Amino acid sequence: MQYMVLIYQNESHDGLVDWTQLGKDYKEYAAAATQAGVMRGGEKLQPSTATTTVAVRDGERRVTKRPFDEAQEQLGGFFMLECVDFHEALEWAARCPGASHGTVEIRPVMPT
């Protein structure tokens, strides 16, 4: 089953992060997931200041050039993993470097 591992962090804490080390940690994590055969994809996202939200209400499109204001953490990246079950996905999510400096959400992908 496929699982999205969504990585959230509080962007206001970015100055507290050793980005060089974190980059190495993510590279090692991606390599381990690839070697284990569970990696299906993943990317780092631009900061939430690059976000545009879109909603359609009563046929009218509403575009806002900003993320949701009330969010404490922002989506910073994701991995798509193919795991045997939730427990395996949970193990990979716990190994994700984002779990040590933010929050990692595991979400099963809806089967087609």
SETI-654782 format. One record per residue: residue number from 1; residue in three letters; x negated, y negated, z negated of N, C-alpha, C in turn. Coordinates in steps of 0.001 Angstrom, whole numbers, always signed. Example, Ala and Ser with C-alpha at 12.3 -4.5 7.8 and 13.67 -1.06 7.14 Angstrom:
BEGIN
+-----+------+---------+---------+---------+---------+---------+---------+---------+---------+---------+
:  nr : rest :     n_x :     n_y :     n_z :    ca_x :    ca_y :    ca_z :     c_x :     c_y :     c_z :
+-----+------+---------+---------+---------+---------+---------+---------+---------+---------+---------+
:   1 :  ALA :  -13190 :   +5690 :   -7800 :  -12300 :   +4500 :   -7800 :  -13200 :   +3300 :   -7800 :
:   2 :  SER :  -12850 :   +2250 :   -7080 :  -13670 :   +1060 :   -7140 :  -12900 :     -30 :   -7870 :
+-----+------+---------+---------+---------+---------+---------+---------+---------+---------+---------+
END
This chain:
BEGIN
+-----+------+---------+---------+---------+---------+---------+---------+---------+---------+---------+
:  nr : rest :     n_x :     n_y :     n_z :    ca_x :    ca_y :    ca_z :     c_x :     c_y :     c_z :
+-----+------+---------+---------+---------+---------+---------+---------+---------+---------+---------+
:   1 :  MET :    -840 :   +1182 :      +0 :      +0 :      +0 :      +0 :    -885 :   -1245 :      +0 :
:   2 :  GLN :    -420 :   -2287 :    +678 :   -1188 :   -3522 :    +718 :    -775 :   -4448 :    -431 :
:   3 :  TYR :   -1788 :   -5139 :    -961 :   -1593 :   -6093 :   -2039 :   -2327 :   -7382 :   -1714 :
:   4 :  MET :   -1664 :   -8499 :   -1948 :   -2333 :   -9795 :   -1872 :   -2874 :  -10093 :   -3258 :
:   5 :  VAL :   -4129 :  -10449 :   -3310 :   -4751 :  -10918 :   -4543 :   -4917 :  -12418 :   -4356 :
:   6 :  LEU :   -4087 :  -13185 :   -5047 :   -4059 :  -14641 :   -4911 :   -4867 :  -15255 :   -6045 :
:   7 :  ILE :   -5773 :  -16146 :   -5716 :   -6708 :  -16700 :   -6682 :   -6346 :  -18156 :   -6959 :
:   8 :  TYR :   -6017 :  -18438 :   -8210 :   -5646 :  -19782 :   -8629 :   -6696 :  -20334 :   -9584 :
:   9 :  GLN :   -6953 :  -21643 :   -9464 :   -7832 :  -22300 :  -10416 :   -7356 :  -23738 :  -10610 :
:  10 :  ASN :   -7755 :  -24322 :  -11706 :   -7444 :  -25716 :  -11963 :   -8541 :  -26544 :  -11304 :
:  11 :  GLU :   -8199 :  -27225 :  -10226 :   -9196 :  -27976 :   -9466 :   -9839 :  -29093 :  -10284 :
:  12 :  SER :   -9174 :  -29555 :  -11330 :   -9768 :  -30606 :  -12157 :  -10951 :  -30077 :  -12962 :
:  13 :  HIS :  -11114 :  -28763 :  -13022 :  -12246 :  -28153 :  -13732 :  -13390 :  -27781 :  -12791 :
:  14 :  ASP :  -13298 :  -28171 :  -11532 :  -14301 :  -27781 :  -10540 :  -15718 :  -28196 :  -10930 :
:  15 :  GLY :  -15860 :  -29305 :  -11634 :  -17179 :  -29764 :  -12040 :  -17841 :  -28867 :  -13063 :
:  16 :  LEU :  -17062 :  -27977 :  -13682 :  -17595 :  -27068 :  -14690 :  -18061 :  -25741 :  -14106 :
:  17 :  VAL :  -17883 :  -25564 :  -12810 :  -18157 :  -24284 :  -12162 :  -19527 :  -24318 :  -11480 :
:  18 :  ASP :  -20304 :  -23271 :  -11669 :  -21568 :  -23098 :  -10945 :  -21212 :  -22472 :   -9595 :
:  19 :  TRP :  -21035 :  -23311 :   -8577 :  -20542 :  -22860 :   -7281 :  -21530 :  -21955 :   -6565 :
:  20 :  THR :  -22823 :  -22158 :   -6795 :  -23813 :  -21292 :   -6159 :  -23660 :  -19868 :   -6672 :
:  21 :  GLN :  -23574 :  -19715 :   -7984 :  -23408 :  -18388 :   -8572 :  -22062 :  -17786 :   -8195 :
:  22 :  LEU :  -21016 :  -18610 :   -8245 :  -19687 :  -18106 :   -7923 :  -19623 :  -17627 :   -6476 :
:  23 :  GLY :  -20284 :  -18339 :   -5571 :  -20337 :  -17909 :   -4170 :  -20998 :  -16550 :   -4033 :
:  24 :  LYS :  -22087 :  -16338 :   -4776 :  -22755 :  -15035 :   -4776 :  -21834 :  -13955 :   -5331 :
:  25 :  ASP :  -21121 :  -14291 :   -6417 :  -20205 :  -13323 :   -7035 :  -19104 :  -12902 :   -6055 :
:  26 :  TYR :  -18537 :  -13871 :   -5342 :  -17487 :  -13560 :   -4367 :  -18047 :  -12734 :   -3204 :
:  27 :  LYS :  -19244 :  -13048 :   -2771 :  -19861 :  -12282 :   -1683 :  -20057 :  -10827 :   -2105 :
:  28 :  GLU :  -20520 :  -10612 :   -3336 :  -20705 :   -9252 :   -3857 :  -19366 :   -8531 :   -4000 :
:  29 :  TYR :  -18356 :   -9245 :   -4482 :  -17016 :   -8658 :   -4630 :  -16471 :   -8215 :   -3268 :
:  30 :  ALA :  -16568 :   -9107 :   -2270 :  -16074 :   -8779 :    -930 :  -16842 :   -7605 :    -332 :
:  31 :  ALA :  -18144 :   -7566 :    -569 :  -18951 :   -6449 :     -60 :  -18543 :   -5140 :    -721 :
:  32 :  ALA :  -18294 :   -5161 :   -2030 :  -17883 :   -3949 :   -2750 :  -16516 :   -3474 :   -2268 :
:  33 :  ALA :  -15582 :   -4409 :   -2066 :  -14248 :   -4041 :   -1577 :  -14314 :   -3485 :    -160 :
:  34 :  THR :  -15191 :   -4069 :    +656 :  -15382 :   -3571 :   +2021 :  -15980 :   -2173 :   +1998 :
:  35 :  GLN :  -17017 :   -1988 :   +1187 :  -17672 :    -682 :   +1085 :  -16704 :    +380 :    +563 :
:  36 :  ALA :  -15812 :      -1 :    -340 :  -14830 :    +939 :    -881 :  -13692 :   +1218 :    +101 :
:  37 :  GLY :  -13619 :    +431 :   +1175 :  -12593 :    +651 :   +2191 :  -11248 :     +35 :   +1865 :
:  38 :  VAL :  -11185 :    -870 :    +889 :   -9900 :   -1471 :    +530 :   -9710 :   -2866 :   +1122 :
:  39 :  MET :  -10790 :   -3492 :   +1569 :  -10716 :   -4863 :   +2081 :   -9997 :   -4904 :   +3423 :
:  40 :  ARG :   -8996 :   -5777 :   +3515 :   -8278 :   -5993 :   +4762 :   -8416 :   -7429 :   +5240 :
:  41 :  GLY :   -8920 :   -8310 :   +4370 :   -9123 :   -9701 :   +4753 :   -9163 :  -10589 :   +3535 :
:  42 :  GLY :   -9498 :  -11827 :   +3758 :   -9533 :  -12791 :   +2677 :  -10201 :  -14070 :   +3121 :
:  43 :  GLU :   -9838 :  -15156 :   +2495 :  -10401 :  -16462 :   +2844 :  -10340 :  -17394 :   +1646 :
:  44 :  LYS :  -11268 :  -18334 :   +1631 :  -11223 :  -19452 :    +696 :  -10390 :  -20534 :   +1354 :
:  45 :  LEU :   -9580 :  -21227 :    +582 :   -8732 :  -22286 :   +1118 :   -9321 :  -23655 :    +804 :
:  46 :  GLN :   -8976 :  -24634 :   +1619 :   -9383 :  -26002 :   +1336 :   -8657 :  -26486 :     +82 :
:  47 :  PRO :   -9134 :  -27558 :    -545 :   -8506 :  -28053 :   -1777 :   -7031 :  -28396 :   -1572 :
:  48 :  SER :   -6311 :  -28437 :   -2667 :   -4874 :  -28702 :   -2589 :   -4571 :  -30086 :   -2026 :
:  49 :  THR :   -5545 :  -30992 :   -2020 :   -5331 :  -32309 :   -1414 :   -5096 :  -32205 :     +92 :
:  50 :  ALA :   -5441 :  -31069 :    +691 :   -5202 :  -30843 :   +2118 :   -3842 :  -30205 :   +2381 :
:  51 :  THR :   -3066 :  -30025 :   +1336 :   -1784 :  -29316 :   +1422 :    -678 :  -30187 :   +2014 :
:  52 :  THR :    +137 :  -29560 :   +2835 :   +1376 :  -30157 :   +3319 :   +2497 :  -29187 :   +2997 :
:  53 :  THR :   +3558 :  -29678 :   +2377 :   +4704 :  -28817 :   +2085 :   +5830 :  -29158 :   +3061 :
:  54 :  VAL :   +6583 :  -28119 :   +3440 :   +7681 :  -28274 :   +4385 :   +8917 :  -27611 :   +3803 :
:  55 :  ALA :  +10028 :  -28305 :   +3885 :  +11319 :  -27745 :   +3483 :  +12362 :  -28209 :   +4497 :
:  56 :  VAL :  +13321 :  -27344 :   +4787 :  +14424 :  -27712 :   +5670 :  +15703 :  -27640 :   +4855 :
:  57 :  ARG :  +16398 :  -28757 :   +4771 :  +17652 :  -28853 :   +4027 :  +18702 :  -29478 :   +4939 :
:  58 :  ASP :  +19831 :  -28800 :   +5057 :  +20918 :  -29274 :   +5917 :  +20423 :  -29606 :   +7322 :
:  59 :  GLY :  +19519 :  -28752 :   +7828 :  +19010 :  -28923 :   +9174 :  +17948 :  -30001 :   +9323 :
:  60 :  GLU :  +17588 :  -30656 :   +8242 :  +16594 :  -31723 :   +8310 :  +15276 :  -31246 :   +7713 :
:  61 :  ARG :  +14217 :  -31453 :   +8468 :  +12880 :  -31053 :   +8022 :  +12297 :  -32155 :   +7140 :
:  62 :  ARG :  +11803 :  -31724 :   +5965 :  +11154 :  -32659 :   +5039 :   +9696 :  -32233 :   +4897 :
:  63 :  VAL :   +8802 :  -33107 :   +5285 :   +7374 :  -32833 :   +5241 :   +6737 :  -33764 :   +4212 :
:  64 :  THR :   +5982 :  -33164 :   +3307 :   +5307 :  -33942 :   +2280 :   +3826 :  -33592 :   +2311 :
:  65 :  LYS :   +2986 :  -34591 :   +2392 :   +1537 :  -34385 :   +2459 :    +969 :  -34310 :   +1048 :
:  66 :  ARG :   +1284 :  -33223 :    +344 :    +750 :  -32981 :    -997 :   +1255 :  -31643 :   -1503 :
:  67 :  PRO :    +574 :  -31094 :   -2483 :   +1054 :  -29855 :   -3106 :   +2132 :  -30179 :   -4132 :
:  68 :  PHE :   +2662 :  -29144 :   -4743 :   +3612 :  -29332 :   -5829 :   +2903 :  -29996 :   -6998 :
:  69 :  ASP :   +3442 :  -31080 :   -7505 :   +2796 :  -31847 :   -8579 :   +2742 :  -31105 :   -9906 :
:  70 :  GLU :   +3728 :  -30289 :  -10174 :   +3822 :  -29670 :  -11497 :   +2891 :  -28468 :  -11698 :
:  71 :  ALA :   +2167 :  -28075 :  -10683 :   +1306 :  -26900 :  -10786 :     +90 :  -27194 :  -11674 :
:  72 :  GLN :    -180 :  -26301 :  -12625 :   -1357 :  -26424 :  -13479 :   -2602 :  -25903 :  -12772 :
:  73 :  GLU :   -2407 :  -24908 :  -11912 :   -3494 :  -24323 :  -11146 :   -3108 :  -24346 :   -9673 :
:  74 :  GLN :   -4126 :  -24372 :   -8830 :   -3893 :  -24454 :   -7398 :   -4425 :  -23188 :   -6725 :
:  75 :  LEU :   -3741 :  -22793 :   -5661 :   -4160 :  -21630 :   -4887 :   -5451 :  -21975 :   -4155 :
:  76 :  GLY :   -6508 :  -21224 :   -4441 :   -7808 :  -21531 :   -3865 :   -8284 :  -20525 :   -2834 :
:  77 :  GLY :   -7644 :  -19351 :   -2802 :   -8052 :  -18333 :   -1846 :   -7284 :  -17055 :   -2062 :
:  78 :  PHE :   -7586 :  -16063 :   -1248 :   -6857 :  -14795 :   -1333 :   -7685 :  -13669 :    -747 :
:  79 :  PHE :   -7350 :  -12478 :   -1151 :   -7847 :  -11248 :    -539 :   -6645 :  -10374 :    -230 :
:  80 :  MET :   -6703 :   -9673 :    +884 :   -5702 :   -8662 :   +1221 :   -6386 :   -7319 :   +1030 :
:  81 :  LEU :   -5833 :   -6511 :    +145 :   -6416 :   -5210 :    -165 :   -5440 :   -4095 :    +147 :
:  82 :  GLU :   -5954 :   -2973 :    +588 :   -5169 :   -1762 :    +817 :   -5548 :    -785 :    -288 :
:  83 :  CYS :   -4641 :    -586 :   -1232 :   -4931 :    +248 :   -2398 :   -3976 :   +1430 :   -2459 :
:  84 :  VAL :   -4410 :   +2479 :   -3126 :   -3591 :   +3680 :   -3278 :   -2329 :   +3365 :   -4060 :
:  85 :  ASP :   -2480 :   +2541 :   -5116 :   -1339 :   +2200 :   -5968 :   -1628 :    +909 :   -6721 :
:  86 :  PHE :    -675 :    +477 :   -7534 :    -811 :    -759 :   -8298 :   -2007 :    -717 :   -9235 :
:  87 :  HIS :   -2265 :    +417 :   -9825 :   -3366 :    +518 :  -10785 :   -4721 :    +246 :  -10114 :
:  88 :  GLU :   -4892 :    +744 :   -8893 :   -6121 :    +457 :   -8166 :   -6198 :   -1038 :   -7824 :
:  89 :  ALA :   -5074 :   -1626 :   -7406 :   -5033 :   -3058 :   -7110 :   -5360 :   -3871 :   -8368 :
:  90 :  LEU :   -4858 :   -3438 :   -9499 :   -5138 :   -4110 :  -10767 :   -6626 :   -4067 :  -11096 :
:  91 :  GLU :   -7266 :   -2936 :  -10848 :   -8704 :   -2816 :  -11090 :   -9485 :   -3782 :  -10205 :
:  92 :  TRP :   -9109 :   -3874 :   -8928 :   -9796 :   -4790 :   -8022 :   -9525 :   -6238 :   -8402 :
:  93 :  ALA :   -8311 :   -6540 :   -8806 :   -7989 :   -7914 :   -9218 :   -8805 :   -8318 :  -10440 :
:  94 :  ALA :   -8979 :   -7411 :  -11372 :   -9765 :   -7707 :  -12575 :  -11235 :   -7924 :  -12237 :
:  95 :  ARG :  -11712 :   -7294 :  -11182 :  -13105 :   -7459 :  -10751 :  -13318 :   -8749 :   -9961 :
:  96 :  CYS :  -12252 :   -9350 :   -9482 :  -12345 :  -10567 :   -8686 :  -12957 :  -11686 :   -9534 :
:  97 :  PRO :  -13961 :  -12388 :   -9014 :  -14572 :  -13478 :   -9774 :  -13573 :  -14549 :  -10220 :
:  98 :  GLY :  -12502 :  -14723 :   -9472 :  -11487 :  -15710 :   -9848 :  -10819 :  -15414 :  -11172 :
:  99 :  ALA :  -10815 :  -14162 :  -11582 :  -10208 :  -13807 :  -12865 :  -11002 :  -14369 :  -14033 :
: 100 :  SER :  -12284 :  -14691 :  -13806 :  -13116 :  -15210 :  -14897 :  -13084 :  -16732 :  -14994 :
: 101 :  HIS :  -12567 :  -17426 :  -13980 :  -12521 :  -18885 :  -14053 :  -11144 :  -19457 :  -13730 :
: 102 :  GLY :  -10179 :  -18604 :  -13537 :   -8822 :  -19046 :  -13229 :   -7856 :  -17911 :  -13488 :
: 103 :  THR :   -6900 :  -17768 :  -12595 :   -5893 :  -16722 :  -12711 :   -5795 :  -15992 :  -11379 :
: 104 :  VAL :   -5665 :  -14686 :  -11439 :   -5512 :  -13884 :  -10234 :   -4129 :  -13243 :  -10275 :
: 105 :  GLU :   -3372 :  -13437 :   -9221 :   -2035 :  -12855 :   -9097 :   -2109 :  -11691 :   -8116 :
: 106 :  ILE :   -1496 :  -10581 :   -8464 :   -1405 :   -9428 :   -7563 :     +29 :   -9347 :   -7078 :
: 107 :  ARG :    +184 :   -9314 :   -5758 :   +1545 :   -9223 :   -5229 :   +1581 :   -8161 :   -4136 :
: 108 :  PRO :   +2438 :   -7137 :   -4309 :   +2584 :   -6140 :   -3255 :   +3180 :   -6787 :   -2003 :
: 109 :  VAL :   +2684 :   -6339 :    -860 :   +3205 :   -6787 :    +416 :   +4441 :   -5957 :    +742 :
: 110 :  MET :   +5485 :   -6610 :   +1177 :   +6732 :   -5917 :   +1510 :   +6494 :   -4985 :   +2694 :
: 111 :  PRO :   +6794 :   -3709 :   +2546 :   +6617 :   -2771 :   +3671 :   +7561 :   -3142 :   +4822 :
: 112 :  THR :   +7077 :   -2911 :   +6033 :   +7912 :   -3231 :   +7198 :   +8597 :   -1994 :   +7722 :
+-----+------+---------+---------+---------+---------+---------+---------+---------+---------+---------+
END
